[in-house]
Amino acid sequence: MGLVNSPFGMLILLLKLAVCTIFNYWEDHYRDLFAKTLGYGEKDGLMSDPFGDLRLIRISITHHHGIAKSDVRRMKNFKYFTEGKAIAITEEILDDIVNTLLSELEKIGNDITEQLNK
């Protein structure tokens, strides 16, 4: 039985899908909305280390067949992956990613509240 056909392999696949989906929602909707609310104009004005790290993970998953690219060495938050090795996202890693992203969104929310109260 191949890894993807095993229960563990299916779980890793679903966790990778979750990471890619979270990043896509950020990049395609929320980043632009938050950037405009904060007065950046373009979404590229709103920088975020955790979401930047998520972007690098997503690139390795979707464009490099799930193998970590050398860019993973630049990550500031999610230092679980090694260049040339398979991206294996466990429940614990996803839990850390989600908690870190929630903290980042809370910071952005506080910035938005400050901006709106000016």
C-alpha positions as CSV (number, residue, x, y, z in Angstrom):
1,M,0.0,0.0,0.0
2,G,1.4,3.4,-1.0
3,L,1.8,6.2,1.6
4,V,-1.1,8.2,0.2
5,N,-3.3,5.2,0.4
6,S,-2.4,4.6,4.1
7,P,-4.4,6.4,6.8
8,F,-1.2,8.3,7.9
9,G,-0.5,9.4,4.2
10,M,-4.1,10.6,3.8
11,L,-3.8,12.6,7.0
12,I,-0.6,14.3,5.8
13,L,-2.2,15.1,2.4
14,L,-5.2,16.7,4.2
15,L,-3.0,18.7,6.4
16,K,-1.0,20.0,3.4
17,L,-4.3,20.9,1.8
18,A,-5.3,22.8,4.9
19,V,-2.1,24.8,4.9
20,C,-2.5,25.7,1.2
21,T,-6.1,26.6,1.7
22,I,-5.4,28.9,4.6
23,F,-2.7,30.7,2.6
24,N,-4.9,31.1,-0.4
25,Y,-7.7,32.7,1.7
26,W,-5.1,35.1,3.2
27,E,-3.6,36.0,-0.2
28,D,-6.7,36.1,-2.3
29,H,-9.1,37.9,0.0
30,Y,-8.0,38.9,3.5
31,R,-4.6,40.4,2.9
32,D,-6.0,42.9,0.3
33,L,-8.9,43.8,2.6
34,F,-6.7,44.4,5.6
35,A,-4.1,46.3,3.6
36,K,-6.7,48.7,2.3
37,T,-8.2,49.1,5.7
38,L,-4.8,50.0,7.1
39,G,-4.1,52.4,4.3
40,Y,-1.5,50.5,2.4
41,G,-3.5,50.6,-0.8
42,E,-2.0,47.4,-2.3
43,K,-1.9,44.1,-0.5
44,D,1.8,43.9,-1.0
45,G,2.1,46.7,1.5
46,L,1.0,44.5,4.3
47,M,3.9,42.2,5.3
48,S,3.6,39.3,7.7
49,D,6.4,36.9,8.6
50,P,4.0,34.0,9.6
51,F,2.0,34.3,6.4
52,G,5.2,34.7,4.4
53,D,6.5,31.4,5.9
54,L,3.2,29.8,5.0
55,R,3.7,31.0,1.4
56,L,7.0,29.3,1.2
57,I,5.5,26.0,2.5
58,R,2.7,26.3,0.0
59,I,5.2,26.8,-2.9
60,S,7.1,23.7,-1.9
61,I,3.9,21.7,-1.6
62,T,2.2,22.9,-4.9
63,H,5.1,23.6,-7.2
64,H,7.9,21.3,-5.9
65,H,5.9,18.1,-5.5
66,G,5.8,18.4,-1.7
67,I,9.6,18.6,-1.4
68,A,11.0,21.6,0.6
69,K,12.8,24.1,-1.5
70,S,15.9,26.0,-0.3
71,D,13.6,28.9,0.6
72,V,12.5,27.1,3.8
73,R,15.8,28.2,5.3
74,R,14.5,31.8,5.2
75,M,11.4,31.0,7.4
76,K,11.2,32.9,10.6
77,N,8.4,30.9,12.4
78,F,7.9,27.4,11.0
79,K,11.4,25.9,11.0
80,Y,10.2,22.3,10.7
81,F,11.4,21.6,7.2
82,T,14.7,20.8,5.5
83,E,15.6,21.6,2.0
84,G,15.2,18.5,-0.3
85,K,13.1,16.6,2.3
86,A,9.4,15.9,2.0
87,I,7.1,18.4,3.6
88,A,5.3,16.3,6.3
89,I,2.8,18.4,8.2
90,T,1.7,16.7,11.4
91,E,-1.3,17.7,13.5
92,E,1.2,19.3,16.0
93,I,2.8,21.4,13.2
94,L,-0.6,22.4,11.9
95,D,-1.7,23.4,15.5
96,D,1.5,25.5,15.8
97,I,0.8,27.1,12.4
98,V,-2.8,27.9,13.2
99,N,-2.0,29.4,16.7
100,T,0.8,31.5,15.2
101,L,-1.5,32.8,12.5
102,L,-4.2,33.6,15.0
103,S,-1.7,35.6,17.0
104,E,-0.7,37.4,13.8
105,L,-4.3,38.1,12.9
106,E,-4.9,39.5,16.4
107,K,-2.0,41.9,15.9
108,I,-3.4,43.0,12.5
109,G,-6.8,43.4,14.1
110,N,-5.3,45.6,16.8
111,D,-3.6,47.7,14.1
112,I,-6.9,48.0,12.3
113,T,-8.7,49.1,15.5
114,E,-6.1,51.7,16.1
115,Q,-6.4,52.9,12.5
116,L,-10.1,53.2,12.7
117,N,-10.0,55.1,16.0
118,K,-7.7,57.8,14.7
